[in-house]
Amino acid sequence: MTALEIGGEALPQERKIVTEIPGPKSRELEARRKSAVATGVGSSLPAYVVAAGGAILKDVDGNQLIDLGSGIAVTTAGNSNARVVENAKAQIEAFTHTCFMVNPYESYVEVAEALNRLTPGDHEKRTVLLNSGAEAVENAVKIARAHTGRDAVVVFDHAYHGRTNLTMAMTAKAAPYKAGFGPFAGEVYRAPMSYPFRDNDAAGTKLSGEDAAKRVITMIEKQIGSEYVAAIVIEPIQGEGGFIVPAEGFLPTLVEYAREKGIVFVADEVQAGFARTGKMFASEWEGIVPDLITTAKGIAGGLPLSAVTGRAEIMDSVGPGRLGGTYGGNPTACAAALGAIAAYEEDGLADRAGHIGEIIVDRLTKLQSKYPEVGDIRGRGAMIAAEFVEHDSIEPNADLVKKIADYCAKNGVLVLTTGTFSNILRFLPPLTISDELLHDAFDVIEAGLAELLPA
């Protein structure tokens, strides 16, 4: 067992149950919340956190939960990572804000330099810093449209790109993200995603990546016209859609097509980026080089920051004053990002992600051999999902997933659900989690399945 210094107290890296979860103090806070916070803001587990470090969340009742969600892939370098905290503290003591568009500062430039260096491809690049993943995606579309003089944007089934009007249009799932919030931005077209677990042709044969890409290309040519398409925007591994890893060859075929037709290829790496998949960026797994790449979540260790990084000639096609925002590239977030990036590079976290993934896949594979309801196991590195189905079929089993998540929560393990059909458990542990703690979490998951699916 190790301990991290969090706010002056040692937070042991161990699961501890003191009360029922959520406990009485959390329930009191939840009652206050209902009269103060908008109903539309939900929480997966209303156990109110007072401290967090590494892979442990400590709630107001003294319970310590194993965090397998990382704030949805945000605290990838570990909650309250020492490098992040030290940098952020120093920056706050120096100054909190100037607005980079008014008085610039070095840390913004340093983050841009790091992203230009780390993102795929050795071409000349430029970066703009923003606040959220949705804002990054919106700006990527703006840049692509300005560069090409075209309007159409192609996105995919099961995609998630954000909650703004444009990114809701780009997102596939209606509830809870889109229902009742229209009308949405126009000139957004949805193409079929490569989904190996469910992607069979009429004869029941798995569709290859190349053939799945040709299906997309045919749709673009026949329904839109490539000469009108500004951008193809895709998550190299889909996040909220269920950690869908497209079949090999799908992404390279689309990149080649985009290059041929003058379409800007945008990789949305908001959830998959920054060592999460065992490489710094998920695009690297198939050797693709996006024209633009959007990042957020793990970029700054818990502080709000996002970016669009891309080819210099595309990024610089937008003139001065047309990109930015009051808080974009906030100095404290930039300082935190430099700490997080140092952790990824200097602490071997990409390799650690690969090791974590091996443990998760091994544990899930053993469960799959016992429970056919574990229909599919997929992902890369420490971004792994288990898709649950009805017994002896591939019908989605959302009810079982909810019950597993509830069981885990009551026993001190935070897991996240996801997927178009809400039938997927996703695992996004901090890359600093110990093997011991990870196995403890999966012991709880195993116990939950044994209780819910007795032999």
N, C-alpha and C positions, 0 to 999 in steps of 0.2 A: 504494500500500500504506500502510495506517495501522497504528499500534501502540497497544495499550492497556496501561496500567500495571497489572500483575497481581502482587501480592505483591512489589513492588519491582523486577520485571524487565519489560522490554518484550516483549510477546508479539505478534510480527508476524501480521497477518491474511493468512496464506498457507498453502497446503497444502504439506507437506514430508514426503517419505518417506525415512527413515533406515534402517529395517530392514524385514523383512517384518512384516505386521500380522496378528495380534499378534506382537510381537517377543519376544526371549528373556527379557527381564526381566518382561514381562507373563505369559509362560508360567510362569515361576517363581512369580509371585504366584497364578496360577490353580491351580497344584499345591497351594499353601498353602491356598487357599480351599476346595478340595475336602475338606480334613480339618477345616475350621473352620466353614464356612457351610452351612446346611441346603440340601440338594439342590433343594428346591422353589423356591429363589430363583434365577431365571435371569438371564442378561445377553445382550443382543443381540450385543454385540461385546466380548469380554474383552480390550480394550486398556486397561490401567489408567491412569487420568488423574492427572496431577500438577499441572496448571495448566490454566486455561480462561479465555478472555476473548473477548467479542464472539461471533463465530461459529466460533472455533477451539478445539479440544480438543488439548492436548499430552499425550502418553502418557509412561510411564516410560522408554521407549526413545528418546524424542526425536522421535517422529513427530508431525506436526501434521495433524489431521483436520478437514475442513470439517463442521460440525455442522448437519445439516438436520433435526434432531429436537428441539432445545432441551430435552432432558431430558423429552420428551413435553409440549411446550408450556409448560414452566415458566420457562425463561430467555428469555421473549419479549422482554424489554427488553435482551437481550444478557447473556451470562454475565459475572458480576462487574461489573455496571453500577455506575458510579462513585457514583451517587446512592444506590443500595442499600447498597453497601459502606460509604460514609461514615456513613449513618444507623445501620446495624447496629453498627459499631464504637463510635459514640458511646453507643449504648444499652447495650452490653455493659459499657462502662466505668462507666456509671451504676448499673445493677443488672440482674441476669439473670432474676429471677423473683420474683413475690410471690403469684401466682394472683389473677386479676381478681376472683374470687368472694370473696376475703379482703380484699386491699388493692388497690383499683382504681388506674388510672393513665391519663393523658391520651391516650396514643397509641392505646389501644383505642377511646376515644371518637372520636378524629380519623379513624380508619379507618372506623368506622361512619358518621360524617358524610359521608365521601367516597363510600362505597358508596350511601348514601341519595340522594346528589346525582347520581351517575353512572348508576345503573341506570335502565332505561326507566320512564317515567311520572312525572307531577308530583304524584302523591298523597303523603300523609304516609306515611313509611316507618320501619321499625325494622330493626336488624341484630343478629345474634348471631355471634360469631367462634368458630371451631373449628379443627381441625387438618388434616383431609384432605377430599378431595372426597367420599369415601364417608360420612364423618361428617356433612358438610353435607347430603347427600341424605337420610340417616336422620333428621336433625333436621327437615328440610322435611316429611317424611312424618308425624313426630310432631306437628308444629305443625298440619298440615292435618287430621289426625284429631282433635286436641283442639278445633280450631275448628269443625269440622262435626259432630262426634259420630258420624261414619261410619268404616267400616273399610277399604273396598276401595280399591285403588290400581291404576290403569291405566298400563301401560308398553307398549313397542313392540318389534316384531321388530328385530333387529340392535342393540338398545340395550346400552350399558355404563354401569353406575352405581356399581360398586365391588366390593370383595372381602369385606365383612362379610356376616353371614348374610342380613340383609334386602336389601342391595344385590346380593348374588349372586342372590337370588330375582328381583330386578328386571332383572338382566342376562340377555341372550338366549343368548349363546354358551356352550356347555357346557365344552369344553376350550379353554384350560387353566383357565378361571375357576371352573367349578362342579362338574365331574365328580368324584364321590366325596366331596363335602363336605356332602351333604344329611343330614337333611331341612331344607328351607328355610322361611323365614317364610311364613305363609299370607296369604290375601286379596290376592294379587298376580295381576293378570290381564293377559295379553299381547294387544295389538291389532296389526293389520297396519300397517306403516309405508309411507309414500309413498316409493317407490324408483324414480324416473323411468327409470333405465337398464333396469330389469327389470320395470316395472309396466305390463303390457299386459292389456287385457281379452280376453275369449274371441275377439274378432274381430281381435286384434292391434293395437288402437288404444291409444295411450298414455292412461293414466288421468289425468284432471285432478286438481289438488290438491283441489278441492271434492268431487269424486266419491270420492277416496281418503279424505277426512275423513268423508263420509257412510257409507262402509264401516265406519269405526271406530265412529261413532255408533250404527249399527245393531247392531253387536256388543255395545256397552255396554248398549243398551236391552234386547236380547233375552237376553243371557247373564248380565248382572249386575243391571241396574236402576239408573238414574242416582241414585235416592234413597239408594243404599248406597255411592256412590263419594265418597271423601274427596278424592282428587287424581288428576289426569292429570299424569304426569311424563314430560317429553320433552326430548331434546337438540335445540335448533333446527337444529344441524348435528351429525349423529351422529359421534362420535369413533372409538372402537375398532370400531364397526360398518362403517366404511369411508368416513367423510366424506360421508355421504349427505345431500344437500340436498333436502328435500322439495319437491314441485311447488308452484308458486305458488298460494296460496289454501288450502293444507292447514292451516297453523298458524292463520291468522285464523279459519277455520271452526270449528276445535276450541276456540279461545278464546271465540268467541261462544257455542258450545254450553255450555261450562263455566260461563260467566257466567249463562246462562239457568237452569241446573240447580243452581246453588249449589255447584259443584265447584271446588276450588282448583286453578288451573292453575300448574304448577311448571315453569320452564325450567331445565334442568340445563346451565349454561354453564361447567362446570368446565374443559373443554378449549377451547371456542370463545370464551370471554370475554377481556376486556382487550386490545382493539385487534387481536387476532389476525386477524379476518376483514375488517378495513378499517373497521369501526365498533367503538365501545367494547364493544358486546355484539351477538352474532349476531341476537338477537331484533329488533333495530332494522331489519334488512333488510326484514322484512315488516310493520313497524309494530306488532307485537304488544306488549302490556304484560302481562307475567306477574304473577300474584298474589304468587308467591314466585320468587326466582332464587337458584340455588346457584352459588358461585364457589370457585375454589381455583387450583391450578397457577400461572398467570401473575401471581397477586395479589401475591406478595412476592418476586419475583426470585430464587427458589431456596430460600427458607426456608419451613418448613411452616406454612401458614395457610389457612383456608377460611372461608366465610361463608354464612349464609342471610340474604337481605334481602327484605323484602316489605311488603305493606300493613300499616299500623300496627294496624288492628283485628284482623287475622289473627294477626300476631306477638304482640300483647299479650293474646290470648286464652289464652295459656299463663302461668300464675302464676309469681311469684318462686321461684327455686331449682329449677325444673323443666328449665331449659336450662343448658348450660355444660359444663365439664370442667376438670381441673387445669391443662392446658397451653393450653386454648383462648384464642386471642388473646395468645399469648406476647409479652412486651414487645419482644424483639428482632425477632420476625417482624412485629409491627405497625410498628416503625420502618422495617424493610426495605420493607414494603408502601407506606408513605408515600413512600419514595424511588422505588419502581417506578411508582406512580400519577403522581407528578410527571413521570417520564420519558414515560409515555404521553401525558399532557396537554401538556407543555411542549416536547417534542422532536418532535412531529408523527408519532408512530409509527403511528397509524391510517392516515394517508395513505401512509406508507412501506409498510405492509402491502399496500395496494392496488397500489403500484408493483411490489413483489416478486411479487405474484400475476400481474400482467400478464407479467412475464418468464417465470415458471414455465409459465403456460398457453401462451405463445408457443412455448417450447422443446418442450413436450409435444405441442402440435398439429403441429409439424413432424415429430416422431417418429411421431405417429399416421398422418400421410399416407404414411409409408414402411413402417410396421409395423402391420398390422391387428390384431396382438395387443394393441395399446393400445386397448382397447375403449371406455373412457369416461374423460373428464377432467372433474373437477367440484371444487367447493369455492368458497370466497370468500376474497379477500385472500391472506394468507400461510398459508392452511389449504387446501391443494390435494392432490387424490389422483388417481392414475392406476390404473384398474382393468384388469388384464390378463386376456385370454381366450385360448382356443385359436384357432388360425388359422381365420378365416371362420366363427366361431360366437360365442356368448356364454357358453360353458362356462368356468367359472373356471380360471385357469392359475396355481395356487399354486407349482408347480415353477419356472416361469420367474421369478416374483417373488423367490423365495429365491435363485436364481442371480444375479439382478441385484444384490440386496442384498449377497451375498458378494463379487461383483466390485467393487462400490463400496468395501466395507470394505478389501479388499486394496489398493485404490488411493487410500486416504485420504479417503473420503467416507462419513459415517455417514448412512444412510437407514433409516427405520422401515417395517416392513410392518404390515398391519392387515387388517380385514375378516372377516366371518363365514366366508368361504371362504378366507381367508389369501392372497388374490390381488391385494392392493392395496398400492401404494407410496404412503405419505403424506409430505407435505412440510410441515414446521413449522420453517422456519429462524428464527433470531432476527431481529427486525425491524431490527437494526442491521447486518445483513450487507451488504457492499458488492455492487454489481452485478458487479464483476470476480470476486469470490469465488463468487457464485452461478452465473455463467456457467462458471467453472472446474469447479464441481461437476457441472453438467449436461453439460459436455464429457465427463466421466468416465462419466456415465450413458449418453450416446450411444455412447461407445466400447464400453461393456459390451453394449449391445443389438446393435451391429454384430458383435461377436464371438459372441454367443449366437444371433443370428438372421441369419446370413449371407444376403445376397440370392441 
